[in-house]
Amino acid sequence: MFEFEIEATCPATGARAGSLRTPHGVIPTPIFMPVGTQATVKGVTPRDLLADVDPPIILANTYHLFLRPGHELVRSLGGLHQFMQWPRPILTDSGGFQVFSLAGLRKVTEEGVVFRSHLNGDRHLFTPQSTVDVQVALGSDIMMVLDECLEYPASHETARQSTARTVRWAQAAFRHFRDAHAARAERHALFPIVQGSMHEDLRRACAQDLLSLDAHGYAIGGLSVGEPRALSLEMTAISTACLPAHKPRYVMGVGLPEELPEYVAQGVDMMDCVMPSRNARNGCLFTSTGRVLIKQARHRDSREPLDAACGCYTCRNFTRAYLRHLFQAGEILFATLATIHNLRRYLDIARQMREAILLGAFPRYLEAVRALARQSD
């Protein structure tokens, strides 16, 4: 059920265009995946998401859905696809990043992570095996193993111990998945996650150790945790160079619009980030000519669309003046219109990158993005 085909590669950068086949549809790559943390992309109905953003895949979050409403309830109601009325592929993360962001509310052991719910303080345990079980119950197409995500900076010794634990957890997760869920193995792909903090040797060793799992794809984690962007790109390049060329590569938690092509230039196929939807709700809108802070007074009587080059519902129908009014008035509609636009912008970038790679024009596209970023600065 899971096949990845590379259709074109940019010889100058290593950027790839491909197609990932899943039980719920084919995902053209490179792709940006909107985040639907709690079985919803905040503020946008599935109908509008399909009609105006058109993402081939979205994300949901294991930690949040485990706590509320509970994976067994979701299973009883037909799984995430039926529960949230989403007909296309879904990727779920293992909840590891959310657990590790709890700081004083969790404790790491060899068995897994003991943590207290941020909702009511209840004590829970995530193990490599249990997070697989939860994701199988949710019914996602692509699942992530439990990993340990370190804050930045982390010493080499701390990162070495953490990376070794992440590899052991990945091995345990795959053994459990292949033993306990053999009958459903064709319905799910399980991705291990390359860690190693910002240490080149640990990144290489972790990737090498994970190759024996022969996974359908590999993720690169532990980035966007406060490190400089140049260092993030360096760790990405080191990791992708160690991963199989014929498998999809997913870098987790990135990034700004102008950064997406930089990661794709390192051989990345899949990306996600809460930035487009979160920034939208806070009035920061991404356009083809740069960022727009809609609260600024200069937009008060503007008849301009948000982005004349964008064909989304928001830009086709509403002026900047109207959007500013909604934001200033605290109207819920602003979050919907802004989120539709920002996500459409990110998906348009993904489509532009794919087209440029297929046409052999990715280096020119990348330089144009860099030039616009320099101009904006």
N, C-alpha and C positions, 0 to 999 in steps of 0.2 A: 504493500500500500504506500510505502514511502520511497520515492525515487527522486534523485537530484541530478539534473542534466545541466551542464555548463554549455551555454550557447555561444558565448564570445568572451575573450579575455583581452584586456588592454596590455600589450607587451611593455609599454613604458612605465606602468604603475602597478600592474597586477590586479586591477579592478576586474570583476567578473559580472556577467549577466547570465542568469540561469533560470530554471524552473524547478520548484520543489512540489512534488505531488503528494497529497495527503488524502485521508478518507473524506474530507469535506471540501476538497477543491485544490486547484493548482495555485501556487504562490509564485508570481514572477519576482525575480530578485535582480538587483538589490531592492530591499523593501524596508520601509519603516512601519512599525507595528504600533497602532494606537493602544494606549493603556486603559483597560476597563477593569480597574482594581477589584471592585465589588460586584462583578457581573454586570457592569454598566459603564459606558464611557460617559462621564459626568455631564449632564445637561443635554444629551443628544439621544434621540430615540434610535433604535436599530434601523427603522425605516429611513430616517434622514441620513444616518451614517452610510447606509448602502447607496442611497440615491445621490448624495452630494459629495461624500468623501471617497467612497468606493474602496475601502481597504480590503485586501484579500485575506487578511488575518488580523486578529486583535488579541490582547493579553487579558488574563485575569490573575488574581493573586491568591495563592493557596492559604497563606496565613490568615487573611481577612475572611475568606469564605469558610475556612475551618472553624473560626470563632463565631461567625454569623453569616448565613443561617445554619451552617453545619453541612459537611460533605454528604452525610447519609441522607439528609433531607433533599439535597440537590439530586443525589442518585435516585431517590424514590420518585422524584418529579421528572425523570427522564434525562438527567445530566444537564450540563451547562447550556448546550445548544438549545435544548427544548425550554429550559428554565428561563433563559434570557432572550429567546427567539432570535438566535443568531445562526444563520445557515452555513457560514463559512468556517474555516479553521480557527481554532483557539489554541493559544499557548498559555500554559500556567507555569509560573515560577514556583520554586519549592517553598517559598516563605523565608528562606535563609536570610536574605537581606533585611527584611522587616524585623525578624527576631533579633538580629545582631544590632539593629538600631535601637533596641530597647535598653541598652546600657545596663543599668542596675537591676533590671527586671529579668535577667537571664543568666544562666551558668552553662558553660560548655564542658562536656565530659566526652570520653571516648564513645559512649553509647549514643550521644546526640546532644540536644540542647534542651535544658529545662528552662521554661520561661513562664512569666505571669501575664495573663491577658491585660492589655491596656484598657479593656472595656470594664472588667469587674474584678480583676486581680486573681482570677482562678489560675491554678497551677496546671501546666501542660508539659508534655514531653514530645518533641519532634525527633525522630530517628531517621536514618536513611531509608529504612523500610516503611515507616509509617507515612512519610511524605509521599512515597510512591503510591501507597494505598489510597491516600486522600485524593491524589490527582487522578487515579484510575476511577474513583467514585465520581469525581467531577466530570470525567469523560473528555478531557482535553485531548487534542490531537498530538501536541508536543509538550512533553513534561520535562522538568528540570530536576536534577539530583540535589539533595541537601549539600550545601557547601558552607565554608566559613569565610565570611567577608570581613577583612581587617580594615580598621581605620587607617588613615594616612597621617603621619609616616609610621611605619612598623619596622622594628629592627630585623636584621637578617635572621637571627635565631628565632624570634617570635614568628616570623613569616615561614621559616623552615618547618617548625612544628605544626603550624596551622595548615600549610600546604600538604604535608604528609597525611594529616588527619582528613583533609578534603579528598585526597586520593583514596584513602581507606573507606571513607563513607561512600564514594562513588562506586567502588568495587562491591560494597555490601548492597547498595541500592540496585545494581544491575543483577547480582545474584538473586535477590529477592524478586525483582521484576520478572526475570526469566523462569523462576521456579513457581512462584505463587500466581502469576498472571499469564502463564504460557498460552492459555486459551484466547486471551485478548491481545496478545503481543502485536498482532498485525494492525490493531486499531490505534496504537499509541507509539510514538517515538520518544525515547528517553535520551536527553542530552547531558553529558557530564560537563563540568565547568572548570576551565583553566584558571587557577589562582597563582599566587606567588608574590603578591603585593607589587612593589616596584623594583624587584630584584630579578635581573635578567636570567641568572642561572636557575632560579627557582621556577620561573615561568617555563623555561625550556624543559626542565626536569618534570614538572607537572604535566605538561602537554605530552611528553614522551610516555609517561606512566599511564596516561588515559587512553593511549592508542590501542592498548590491548583489549579494551572494552568493545572495539569494533562498533561504535555507536552510529546511529543514522546521521548525527550531526554533533557539533561541538560548540559550546559557548565559552566566552571569555568574560570573566567576572572580575570583581575587585577594582573596577575603574569608576570614575566620577565620584570619588570619595574624598575630594579635596586636593588632589594632586594637580600640578600644572598640566594644561592641555597637551603640551608637547611631550610630556612624559607619558601621558595616557596613550598617545598615538604610538610612541616608541614601544610600550609594552604590548600594544595591539599587534604591531608589526612583528615583534619577536614571537608572539603566540601563534599568529596565523602561519608563519613560516614553518612551524613545527607540526601543523595539523594537516590531515589528508587533503589533497587538492580536490578530490572528487566528493567531498562531503561539505554540506553547508556550514558556515561559520557565523555565529551570532554574538555580537558584542553588546553587553547588557548595560542599559542606562545612559545612553548618549543620544543626542547632544543638541547643540544649537543648529539652526538651519545651515549655516556656512560650514559647520563641522562635519555634517553627514558625508559630503564627498571626500573629505580627508580620511575618514575611516574606510570608506569603500575603496579608496586608493591603496589601502593596506591589505586588500583581499577579503574584506568583510562582506557578507551577503545579507545579514539581518540586523536590525537595530530597533531599539525602543527607548522611550523616555516620556516622563510625565510633563515635560516642559511645554509642549504646545497647548495642552489643555489647561494646565495650571496657570501658565502665563496669560492665557486668554481670559480666564476668570478674573485676573488681576489687572486687566486693561492693557496688556502688552501684546500687540498684534504683529505678526511676521508677514511682510509683504515682499514682492519681487524687487523692491527698491530699498528695502531695509525695514527697521522696526518702527512701529507707530505706537506712541503712548497716547491712547485715545482721550485721556483726561485733559490733555493740554488745551489751553484756551484757543489756540489757533484753529482747532477743529470745530469750534462752537457753531459757526454758520457755514461750514464747508459743504458744498454741494457735490464734492468729489466722492466717487466710490472708494472704499477702503483700498482696493488694488485693482486698477483698470485692466491688468493683465490676468486677473483671476476670474474664472467663470463660475465660482461657487454661488450658492443661493444668496449669501450675505452680500457679496460684491455686486451681484446682478440687480439687487433690489433696494439697497439702503445706502444712504449717504453717511459720510463721517459725522455729520452733525447729529443724525438720528442715533447712531451708535454711541456717540458721546453722551447724548441725553439719557439713553438707557443706563449707561454706566454710572453717571452722576446721580440718577434717581434710584439706583440699586435694584433695577428691574431684573427679574430672573431671565427674561428674554435675552438680555445682553450676553449672559454666559453661554446660551445656546448658539446665538449667531457668531460670537467670537470664537467658540470652540470649533464650530463647523469650518470657519475660515482657516484657523491655524492648522487644523489637521489636514485640510485640503492642501494648504501650502506645503506641508511636509510630504504628503503623498505625491504632489506634483513634482517635488524635488526628486523623489524616488523614481518616478516615471522618466524624468529628464535624464537622470544618471543612467538608467537602463538603456534609453534610446541612444545616448552618446556612446556608450560602450558598444552597442550593436553596430553603430555606424562608424566605429573606429575614431570617434572624435572626443573621447573622454579627456585627454590632456588639455585640449582647448577649452572644454567645459570647466574643468578644474581651475584653470588659470582665470577664466572669467569670474568664477565664484570668488577667488582670492582677490581679484582686482576690486570687486564690489565691496568685499569686506574691508579692504584697505581704505576705500573711499568713505565708507560708513564710519570708520574709526576717526 
